[in-house]
Amino acid sequence: MSFSQRHLLGIETLSPTEIRTLLDLSETYVDLNRSEAKHADALKGLTQINMFFEASTRTQASFELAGKRLGADVMNMTLQASSIKKGETLIDTALTLNAMHPDLLVVRHPHSGAVNLLAEKVNCAVLNAGDGRHEHPTQALLDALTIRRAKGRLHRLRIAICGDIAHSRVARSNIFLLGKMENRVTLIGPPTLMPAGVAEWGVEVTDDMAAGLKDADVVMMLRLQKERMDGGFIPSEREYYHRFGLDAAKLAYAAEDAIVMHPGPMNRGVEIDGTIADDINRSVIQEQVEMGVAVRMAAMELLARNLKASRADGGVMV
């Protein structure tokens, strides 16, 4: 299988072949996770440490479950009680981690680039579980797997991503991945929630839901990340829902068989109408959660293979 990465820090560095390799392996884990015996041994004897500097119940639970199903020894670091809260630097943290000899390190951090810095200092494979506004690679991969299973392909689709693009690492990773796989991506949202230079990302940009959703095969809604907002980005949640919240009237502009996605957690009645979110004929939101475990299992297996190969050759993971 073609996957040469030592770490999974973002989508930007992955080739289309590596993306397909990871998704193909994920398919086998979807089947495993739906069977009675949900365990494999790809990570047997390895240690996985989950370090979440930001709270995220679903992502941390997904990584923990993925590691345990692959046979890893999994440790979740309680950062609220750690020395990191007492002023320990990331470099100190890396040195401490190296002394524990972990094999896989899963990191979520509020600052862009922090996970990359850790990856440079630890002797193990690092998976980015979300860093600031930078990237969230496994979310984009699980979204891609969900789309491919629902649509039968992952190329030449019309995909609309709507909402808080400016603060969304999910949007950034999805734009990279969907662009690499030759899809037409349209970003929809108010100008205040569009990042600077977005027109150079190879996407179309509009603040008109009707135009942006026209004939879309996939409608991906994003959460309003109010915790990252330090000003008046929107007049009010009510006004935002009126203009950009997904309801039946707006969804009617998309293709008849368009699927609806959301990375969660959802603000019902703000980004999406609850009836649409729960519509089993259009919404694949629960499938996204299911695909998350399979994708993270595949990513950790591929990184573990490369880690073992490097150690067998006498190399040091850097």
Steps between C-alpha positions, in 0.01 A plus 500: 500500500637840399528717810841644584411752773674485839233721657147608409519874558275621221341427164715751315801262490305189393491384138176382338644145501565519876147628558356208301723255686377625835135496393527150352645366827228686691238300308633178653466652845142607433425132444695397811321756717164366386592141588463328835877468547611862471868450578821472298865494602665761273608705805563209739787584732495870408415794725265779393480823698209740439588858596207739469583860588144580387194304610340284232289212620425340164847527344681377811253214547538405133882487520487308828259243361705469179819433693344245733338311213844471340653362820698807618558600860313833506559780749300823514692788658287719727652831405301707748700331776834483316813710525407658166250710694784604730704655221681205348604569141424275205872414481495386864190299426674333204798404715268354764312303235820363351592362841173302498586340161157533335444374147201711395418847624159654427495876563235771495621852572343849481801651323575445131836330449533364855448140386765540228744628762439199722549268201848646451600423858356155580623156395161362398223542243277805554138542389348846488155494660451870425730800552362852516366614163758291315381144426294205621611225260307203635174696486557572130588135439188372675294752304661373179423139591139594577465679166661214305272241657188712442584614147706209373790729414714782636570703187317747274232574757349841576558563868371798699662585834291749692550702815791612715783440253738749666529315830465145366797262476246244376421720198869553429582127503193420290591764243848349465369143471205566270718714275762226469224259396377733220172619647331837447480671839287804581532684832188674626480747787504864603816696404580538872539121527723458194878487552727748329628381164234230469455573129852361443407157642361368171139522616194708414375742765152647548273644768190383313364165618284450191794548263744303713274200553380478137531137384736411787559127556625554854397771748744530788387728783747637756462592864511865602816502711403771742789411734742621231313823426609822666262740328168545327539253213124456463208730592321225695449124492144555383612711205778252422252211487269701276776560245736204538329232709410189300128432481279320248451810283875559460580129457256493206761691296739202527478182292206274586734233637734741681630382836523725806805498728610668823820431699321560831415602754199665337323817601149403391296794381817700438700314234248234412134420553456200728261333255769506228768376739283201594376416150635149435449547126726806475713529813819292538603664826484177702691319227776761539537404866519131409757560226716694747597188695585306182710783352696546822565127520633505143715808560658353812567166334675664204711721725583203723623303198732785403615539860588130527678507164703804605602338827588174325734697272660663801341832423363747754158657454542877483 
